[in-house]
Structure formats: structure tokens, C-alpha cells
Amino acid sequence: AGPSFGRAPKSARDLAWSGRWPSATGSFLPPLDAADRMRNRAGGGTNGAEGKLTNLRNFDVYSKVHDDYRIRTKSGGLISLLSIVTMAILFVSELDSYLTVEVVDHIMVDTTLNQKLPIGMNVTFAHLRCDEVSIDTVDSVGENQVDVSGGLVKMNLDARGQPSDGDAVTKEGECGPCLEATEYDPGRCCNTCQEVKDAYSENGLPYYHILDTAPQCKDSVGCQIHGDVLVSKVGGNVHVALGKSTIRDGKHVHEFNIKEVSDGFNTSHSIHRLEFGEAVAGMHSPLSGTTKVVRHGAYMFHYYIKLVPTLFEGRNRVVYTHQYSVTDNEKNVMVKKGELAGLPGVFFVYEFTPFLVQKVEKVTPLSHFLTSVSAIIGGVFTVAGMIDAILYRSYRGLRKGNSAKGNV
């Protein structure tokens, strides 16, 4: 007999209308409210949502194996370590490639016109005083610049190549010696280096050999020139040469007394920097670090420079500059004492090519880097898995073969 609740049970129809249904134990459940009935219609409330999430398992392509069924081997551990090291090395290599900016070159015709070219230079003359050095420019359209000084700085150097404060100053009332010129003018006083040179010149004596030893001159025996020279964008030359430069009848000439250089004209020099246009990182200056030493005579040095206009387009700026190649020639122009076959000096002769090299920085996109890293990880993982599977199956095959022979 069923449980007694103190009254006769209602019919099923009455129970349905009252919202009360018997439970598995025979007792009656409390009536359902409207929200419960709606959840039941939607598929059972929480169970319905779980059912939908359960359906996602059908899309799982990464099947899982319970830990109890996993087999770990020594060979697999070794392969895993090698895989990790390989992936780390390849990742660092790919990261370095991503961070390195690639520069792509393009060649086109140079169409730039009416531009000025700054020539940056830093040159040391070890045996030419600053008052003997004059920077001059000459170009193919007849534009000449004599003793350029606007953007250049001259610095006196002593015999050791260190900056000098200038010539020694003779005390007031003293009479400095004129050295070899005293023989021609015994009562003459030479208190400055220029007065010594004047005394020698007026008496027809060469004076370059005494500039390193004369008390009035020995504190400033060399000269360093650094700064920029602005020239037109046509072929020409920048030079330092013997004599006083001047313009005569539209021509650039150097005036000097041949007797003054009968004992030689020392054009020894060191080029610390020579650039045509703005300096750009990664562009090499072929003449930087060049040194020429003259032991005797009077030398003429020619540097023939081929300029290649270059447009550098970086991520942050655009720079118009020039690369160059160079060939050089040197010759002793003092044929014999008192006779010259050329003008002693240092000449930088330049000319332009009609082509423009465009250098553009190529930036690797982040998506390319991420794709490469993914390919590295996936590729190494896959290949390592194949190797491990081959080794494991080979090992199992050998063990089965040995077991079969043992049973026989």
C-alpha cells in the first residue's frame, strides 16, 4: 500500500492543475513557478547550456591521451631537449633579422638642379703652417673661391702634432735673430716668424727648411683644417697648393718665388675626414684615415673622386648626400733645384655621375615575424615528433624480433 498523507490522493488531472507531482519517494514536489516552467521548456536550464558546451567537443582536433597511457622514453627526452634548443636558436636568429633594418638600393637618373654641395673635411698638414695654408676651390663653370674661411677653422699645431697657442712672443726691447739672413743684413731684427720669412725672401733665400727650428716659428709648425666648404654641384676641385692664390683676368693663379722652395715644399698630410654632403650611418668614406708622408722634394698629390648622388629615405628623415670612389696619384714636381714641373700641393678633383642611388629602409612587418616564429615552432615540433616516432617504433620492432628468437 502507498504512503498515507491523511487524505485520498487526487487524480492526475487534479495534480497537473495544482502544479504538484509525486516524487520518486511518493511525496509531492512543491509547485513550479513560471520561471522554472520556462527553463524546463528551454531544455532544462543549466543542463541545456552544458549540453551546448559539450557539443564543442566534436570540433576538438587535438585529441587527449590520459596520463596513465603515456609512454616516456629517454630518446624522447633527448629529442625534446634538442628541439627546445633548436627552437631557441632559430627564434633568436629570427628576432635579430626582424630588428635589423634592410636597405634596398634603386638606381635612377639624377634630376636635381641648382643645389649647393657641402664638402666636409678634416685634414692635417704636419709641416705647413696655417699662414702658409690656403683652401681654394675651382669649378668647371669658372666659379672660384680663394682662401675659403667662412666654414673652415684653422688650428696651429706644434712639432708633436698637438694644438699650439701660436708663435713665441719676443719680449719688448729684444732683437730676435734673423738666422741665415743676418749675413746679408746684420742690423736687422726678426721678432716674429713672418719677419724671419720676409728677411729670407728679400735676400733670395729659401726659408721652408728653417720653419721647424727657428725660435720664432718652431711653436707652430703644422696646421689642422676642419669644417665645411660649400661648392656648386658641378665638377671642380678643392686644393691646398704653394704660393698666394689670387684671381687674375678671371683665372685662378698661384704666385710664389721659385727661390723660396728651392729646398722643397713639404706637403705631408693626413686626411681624417672627407665627406660630400651630410654623413649617414653605414656610408663609408674611402679617404678617411689616409696619410701621405714626404721625405724630400716637393710633391703634388691628386685625388680623383667620382661622386654618386645618393638619396637616403629612412623611417624618420630623407637625406640627400653623396657616396664616392677615389683613385690617387702623386709626383715629385721638383725636377731639380729651382725648377718645378708642376704646382706642389694637395688636390681633391671631383666630378658627378648622372645617376642617383636611392636607398630605402625596408621594415619587416610584425605579422611576418609572428608567422616565421609560428613556422619555426610548428616545424621543429613536427619533425621532432616524426624522429621520435621512428626511433620508438624501430626500438619496439627490434625488441619483438629478439623476443621471437628467444621463444624459438
C-alpha positions as CSV (number, residue, x, y, z in Angstrom):
1,A,0.0,0.0,0.0
2,G,1.2,3.5,-0.8
3,P,2.0,6.1,1.8
4,S,-0.9,7.8,3.5
5,F,-0.9,11.6,3.6
6,G,-4.1,12.0,5.6
7,R,-6.4,12.3,2.6
8,A,-7.2,10.5,-0.5
9,P,-4.9,11.2,-3.4
10,K,-6.1,13.4,-6.2
11,S,-6.4,12.3,-9.8
12,A,-3.6,13.0,-12.2
13,R,-5.6,15.7,-13.8
14,D,-6.1,17.4,-10.5
15,L,-2.4,17.1,-9.7
16,A,-1.5,18.7,-13.1
17,W,-3.8,21.6,-12.4
18,S,-2.4,22.2,-9.0
19,G,1.2,22.0,-10.1
20,R,2.2,19.3,-7.7
21,W,3.6,16.0,-8.8
22,P,4.7,12.9,-6.8
23,S,8.4,12.4,-6.4
24,A,10.2,9.1,-6.6
25,T,9.6,8.5,-2.9
26,G,6.0,9.2,-3.2
27,S,6.0,12.6,-1.7
28,F,4.7,15.6,-3.6
29,L,7.1,18.3,-5.0
30,P,6.4,21.9,-4.4
31,P,4.6,23.7,-7.2
32,L,6.7,25.1,-10.1
33,D,6.8,28.8,-10.6
34,A,6.7,30.5,-14.0
35,A,10.5,30.8,-14.3
36,D,11.0,27.1,-13.6
37,R,8.5,26.2,-16.3
38,M,10.2,28.4,-18.8
39,R,13.6,26.8,-18.1
40,N,12.2,23.4,-18.5
41,R,10.8,24.4,-21.8
42,A,14.2,25.8,-22.9
43,G,15.8,22.4,-22.3
44,G,16.4,22.0,-18.7
45,G,18.2,25.3,-17.7
46,T,21.8,24.7,-16.7
47,N,21.8,21.3,-18.3
48,G,20.9,22.8,-21.6
49,A,23.9,25.2,-21.5
50,E,26.2,22.4,-20.6
51,G,24.9,20.4,-23.5
52,K,25.8,23.1,-25.9
53,L,29.3,23.3,-24.5
54,T,29.6,19.5,-24.7
55,N,28.9,19.8,-28.4
56,L,32.1,21.8,-28.8
57,R,34.0,18.5,-28.2
58,N,33.1,17.5,-31.7
59,F,35.4,20.2,-33.1
60,D,38.4,19.3,-31.0
61,V,41.2,18.1,-33.4
62,Y,43.7,17.9,-30.5
63,S,42.7,14.5,-29.0
64,K,43.9,13.9,-25.5
65,V,45.6,10.8,-24.0
66,H,45.2,10.1,-20.3
67,D,48.5,10.3,-18.4
68,D,48.2,6.6,-17.5
69,Y,48.6,5.7,-21.1
70,R,51.5,8.0,-21.9
71,I,54.9,6.3,-22.5
72,R,58.0,8.3,-21.8
73,T,61.4,7.3,-23.1
74,K,65.0,8.5,-22.8
75,S,65.3,9.1,-26.5
76,G,62.1,11.2,-26.4
77,G,63.5,13.3,-23.6
78,L,66.8,13.9,-25.5
79,I,64.9,14.8,-28.7
80,S,62.7,17.2,-26.6
81,L,65.8,19.0,-25.2
82,L,67.4,19.3,-28.6
83,S,64.1,20.6,-30.0
84,I,63.9,23.3,-27.3
85,V,67.5,24.4,-28.0
86,T,66.9,24.4,-31.8
87,M,63.7,26.5,-31.4
88,A,65.5,28.9,-29.1
89,I,68.4,29.4,-31.6
90,L,66.1,29.9,-34.5
91,F,63.9,32.3,-32.6
92,V,66.9,34.5,-31.6
93,S,68.1,34.4,-35.2
94,E,64.6,35.4,-36.5
95,L,64.4,38.2,-33.9
96,D,67.7,39.6,-34.9
97,S,66.6,39.5,-38.5
98,Y,63.4,41.3,-37.6
99,L,65.2,44.0,-35.6
100,T,67.8,44.6,-38.4
101,V,66.8,47.2,-40.9
102,E,67.3,46.2,-44.5
103,V,68.3,48.9,-47.0
104,V,67.2,48.4,-50.6
105,D,69.0,50.2,-53.4
106,H,67.4,51.6,-56.6
107,I,69.2,53.4,-59.4
108,M,67.6,56.2,-61.4
109,V,68.6,59.4,-63.2
110,D,69.6,62.3,-61.1
111,T,67.3,65.2,-61.9
112,T,68.2,67.6,-59.0
113,L,69.3,71.0,-60.2
114,N,70.9,74.2,-58.7
115,Q,72.0,72.6,-55.5
116,K,75.0,73.5,-53.3
117,L,77.2,70.8,-52.1
118,P,78.9,71.0,-48.6
119,I,82.3,69.3,-48.6
120,G,83.2,68.3,-45.0
121,M,86.9,68.0,-44.4
122,N,89.3,67.5,-41.6
123,V,92.9,67.5,-42.9
124,T,96.2,67.9,-41.0
125,F,99.4,69.3,-42.6
126,A,102.3,68.3,-40.3
127,H,104.9,70.6,-41.9
128,L,102.8,73.5,-43.3
129,R,102.0,76.5,-41.0
130,C,98.5,77.8,-41.0
131,D,99.7,81.1,-42.6
132,E,101.1,79.0,-45.5
133,V,97.8,77.1,-46.0
134,S,95.1,78.4,-48.2
135,I,92.0,76.4,-49.2
136,D,90.9,77.3,-52.7
137,T,88.1,75.9,-54.9
138,V,87.8,76.0,-58.7
139,D,84.9,74.5,-60.7
140,S,84.1,73.9,-64.4
141,V,81.8,77.0,-64.7
142,G,84.5,79.4,-63.7
143,E,83.4,80.0,-60.1
144,N,86.5,80.4,-57.9
145,Q,86.9,80.7,-54.1
146,V,90.2,82.0,-52.7
147,D,91.3,81.2,-49.2
148,V,87.9,79.9,-48.0
149,S,87.5,80.7,-44.4
150,G,83.7,81.1,-43.7
151,G,83.0,77.5,-42.7
152,L,86.6,76.4,-42.0
153,V,88.7,76.5,-38.9
154,K,92.5,76.5,-38.9
155,M,94.3,75.3,-35.8
156,N,98.1,75.7,-35.2
157,L,100.0,72.5,-34.3
158,D,103.4,72.1,-32.6
159,A,106.1,69.6,-33.6
160,R,104.3,66.8,-31.7
161,G,101.1,67.4,-33.6
162,Q,99.3,68.9,-30.5
163,P,97.3,72.2,-30.6
164,S,99.6,75.3,-30.2
165,D,98.8,78.7,-28.8
166,G,100.8,80.3,-31.6
167,D,104.4,81.6,-32.1
168,A,106.6,82.6,-29.3
169,V,106.4,86.4,-28.5
170,T,109.7,88.3,-28.2
171,K,110.0,90.5,-25.2
172,E,109.8,94.2,-25.8
173,G,113.2,95.7,-26.5
174,E,114.8,92.5,-27.6
175,C,116.1,91.9,-31.1
176,G,115.4,88.4,-32.4
177,P,117.9,86.8,-34.8
178,C,117.3,86.6,-38.5
179,L,119.5,83.4,-38.7
180,E,121.0,83.0,-42.2
181,A,119.6,86.4,-43.4
182,T,121.7,88.2,-40.8
183,E,124.7,87.7,-43.1
184,Y,123.0,89.9,-45.7
185,D,121.5,92.5,-43.2
186,P,123.5,92.3,-39.9
187,G,121.5,95.0,-38.1
188,R,118.0,93.6,-38.8
189,C,115.8,92.2,-36.1
190,C,113.4,89.4,-36.6
191,N,111.0,89.2,-33.7
192,T,108.2,87.2,-35.4
193,C,108.1,84.2,-37.8
194,Q,106.8,86.4,-40.6
195,E,109.7,88.8,-40.2
196,V,112.1,85.8,-40.5
197,K,110.4,84.7,-43.7
198,D,110.5,88.3,-45.1
199,A,114.2,88.6,-44.3
200,Y,114.9,85.4,-46.2
201,S,112.6,86.3,-49.1
202,E,114.1,89.7,-49.6
203,N,117.6,88.3,-49.8
204,G,116.6,85.4,-52.1
205,L,117.0,82.7,-49.6
206,P,114.6,79.6,-49.2
207,Y,113.1,79.5,-45.8
208,Y,111.0,76.4,-45.6
209,H,113.8,74.3,-44.1
210,I,114.2,76.6,-41.1
211,L,110.5,76.9,-40.1
212,D,110.8,73.8,-37.8
213,T,113.8,75.1,-35.9
214,A,113.7,78.9,-35.9
215,P,112.8,80.2,-32.3
216,Q,110.2,82.5,-33.8
217,C,108.4,79.7,-35.7
218,K,109.0,76.3,-34.0
219,D,106.0,76.5,-31.7
220,S,103.6,76.4,-34.8
221,V,105.0,74.1,-37.4
222,G,101.8,72.4,-38.6
223,C,98.1,73.1,-39.3
224,Q,94.8,71.3,-38.9
225,I,91.9,72.4,-41.1
226,H,88.3,71.2,-40.3
227,G,84.9,72.4,-41.4
228,D,82.8,72.7,-44.5
229,V,83.3,74.2,-47.9
230,L,80.2,75.0,-50.0
231,V,80.5,74.5,-53.7
232,S,78.2,74.3,-56.7
233,K,77.0,70.9,-58.0
234,V,79.4,70.8,-61.0
235,G,82.8,69.3,-61.5
236,G,85.7,71.0,-59.9
237,N,88.5,70.7,-57.3
238,V,89.4,71.8,-53.8
239,H,93.1,72.3,-53.2
240,V,95.9,73.5,-50.9
241,A,98.9,74.5,-53.0
242,L,102.1,76.5,-53.0
243,G,102.0,80.3,-53.2
244,K,99.5,83.0,-52.7
245,S,96.3,82.3,-54.6
246,T,94.5,85.1,-56.5
247,I,92.1,85.7,-59.3
248,R,93.7,87.4,-62.4
249,D,91.7,88.0,-65.6
250,G,89.1,85.5,-64.4
251,K,91.7,82.8,-63.8
252,H,92.8,81.2,-60.6
253,V,96.6,81.6,-60.2
254,H,99.2,81.0,-57.5
255,E,102.0,83.5,-57.1
256,F,105.3,82.4,-55.5
257,N,109.0,82.9,-55.7
258,I,110.7,79.8,-57.0
259,K,113.7,80.5,-54.9
260,E,111.6,80.2,-51.7
261,V,111.0,76.5,-52.4
262,S,114.4,75.5,-53.8
263,D,114.9,73.4,-50.7
264,G,111.5,71.7,-51.1
265,F,107.8,72.1,-50.1
266,N,106.6,69.5,-47.6
267,T,103.0,68.6,-48.4
268,S,102.8,65.7,-46.0
269,H,99.2,65.3,-44.8
270,S,96.7,63.1,-43.0
271,I,93.0,63.0,-44.0
272,H,90.8,62.4,-41.0
273,R,87.5,63.0,-42.8
274,L,86.4,63.9,-46.3
275,E,82.6,63.8,-47.0
276,F,80.5,65.2,-49.7
277,G,77.1,66.0,-48.2
278,E,75.6,65.0,-44.9
279,A,77.0,62.0,-43.2
280,V,74.7,59.0,-43.0
281,A,75.3,55.9,-40.8
282,G,76.6,53.0,-42.7
283,M,78.1,55.0,-45.5
284,H,81.9,54.6,-45.9
285,S,84.3,57.4,-46.6
286,P,87.2,55.8,-48.6
287,L,89.7,58.6,-47.9
288,S,89.2,58.8,-44.1
289,G,92.4,57.7,-42.4
290,T,94.7,58.3,-45.4
291,T,98.2,59.6,-44.6
292,K,100.9,60.7,-47.1
293,V,104.5,61.5,-45.9
294,V,107.0,63.5,-48.0
295,R,110.7,62.8,-47.2
296,H,112.2,65.2,-49.7
297,G,111.4,67.4,-52.7
298,A,108.0,69.0,-53.5
299,Y,105.1,66.6,-54.1
300,M,101.9,67.1,-55.9
301,F,99.0,64.8,-54.8
302,H,95.9,64.3,-56.8
303,Y,92.8,62.5,-55.6
304,Y,90.4,61.8,-58.4
305,I,86.9,61.4,-56.9
306,K,83.8,60.1,-58.6
307,L,80.7,61.3,-56.8
308,V,77.5,59.2,-56.8
309,P,74.4,61.2,-55.7
310,T,72.5,59.3,-53.1
311,L,69.0,59.8,-51.7
312,F,68.6,58.0,-48.3
313,E,65.0,57.5,-47.3
314,G,64.8,56.4,-43.7
315,R,61.8,55.9,-41.4
316,N,62.2,59.4,-39.8
317,R,64.0,61.5,-42.4
318,V,65.2,61.9,-46.0
319,V,68.8,62.8,-46.7
320,Y,70.4,63.9,-50.0
321,T,74.1,63.1,-49.9
322,H,76.9,61.5,-52.0
323,Q,78.9,58.4,-52.0
324,Y,82.3,58.3,-53.8
325,S,85.1,56.2,-55.1
326,V,88.6,57.5,-55.5
327,T,91.9,56.9,-57.2
328,D,95.1,58.9,-56.4
329,N,98.3,59.9,-57.9
330,E,101.4,61.5,-56.5
331,K,104.5,63.0,-58.2
332,N,107.6,64.9,-57.1
333,V,107.4,68.0,-59.3
334,M,110.8,69.4,-58.3
335,V,112.9,68.2,-61.3
336,K,116.0,69.9,-60.0
337,K,116.8,72.7,-57.6
338,G,115.0,75.9,-58.6
339,E,112.9,74.2,-61.3
340,L,109.3,72.8,-60.9
341,A,107.4,70.6,-63.3
342,G,104.0,71.3,-61.6
343,L,102.4,73.0,-58.7
344,P,103.2,71.3,-55.3
345,G,100.1,70.8,-53.2
346,V,97.1,68.5,-52.5
347,F,94.2,68.5,-55.0
348,F,90.8,66.9,-54.5
349,V,89.4,66.7,-58.0
350,Y,85.7,65.6,-58.1
351,E,83.1,65.0,-60.8
352,F,79.5,63.8,-60.7
353,T,77.8,60.8,-62.2
354,P,74.4,61.3,-63.9
355,F,72.8,58.5,-61.9
356,L,71.2,58.7,-58.4
357,V,71.2,55.8,-56.0
358,Q,68.1,55.7,-53.9
359,K,68.5,53.8,-50.6
360,V,65.2,52.9,-48.9
361,E,64.9,51.3,-45.5
362,K,62.7,48.2,-45.7
363,V,60.9,47.4,-42.4
364,T,59.8,43.8,-41.8
365,P,56.1,43.8,-40.6
366,L,55.3,42.3,-37.3
367,S,52.9,39.8,-39.0
368,H,55.9,38.4,-40.9
369,F,57.9,37.9,-37.7
370,L,55.0,36.2,-36.0
371,T,54.4,33.9,-39.0
372,S,58.1,32.9,-39.0
373,V,58.1,32.2,-35.3
374,S,55.0,30.0,-35.6
375,A,56.6,28.2,-38.5
376,I,59.7,27.6,-36.5
377,I,57.9,26.2,-33.5
378,G,55.5,24.1,-35.6
379,G,58.1,22.8,-37.9
380,V,60.6,21.8,-35.2
381,F,57.8,20.2,-33.2
382,T,56.6,18.2,-36.1
383,V,60.0,17.0,-37.3
384,A,61.0,16.1,-33.7
385,G,57.7,14.1,-33.4
386,M,58.5,12.2,-36.6
387,I,62.0,11.4,-35.5
388,D,60.8,10.2,-32.0
389,A,58.1,8.0,-33.6
390,I,60.6,6.4,-36.0
391,L,63.1,5.7,-33.2
392,Y,60.4,4.3,-30.8
393,R,58.8,2.0,-33.5
394,S,62.3,0.8,-34.5
395,Y,63.1,0.0,-30.9
396,R,59.9,-1.9,-30.4
397,G,60.4,-3.8,-33.6
398,L,63.9,-4.9,-32.6
399,R,62.6,-6.0,-29.1
400,K,59.8,-8.0,-30.7
401,G,62.3,-9.6,-33.1
402,N,64.6,-10.6,-30.2
403,S,61.7,-11.9,-28.1
404,A,60.5,-14.1,-31.0
405,K,64.0,-15.6,-31.5
406,G,64.2,-16.2,-27.7
407,N,60.9,-18.1,-27.8
408,V,62.1,-20.3,-30.7
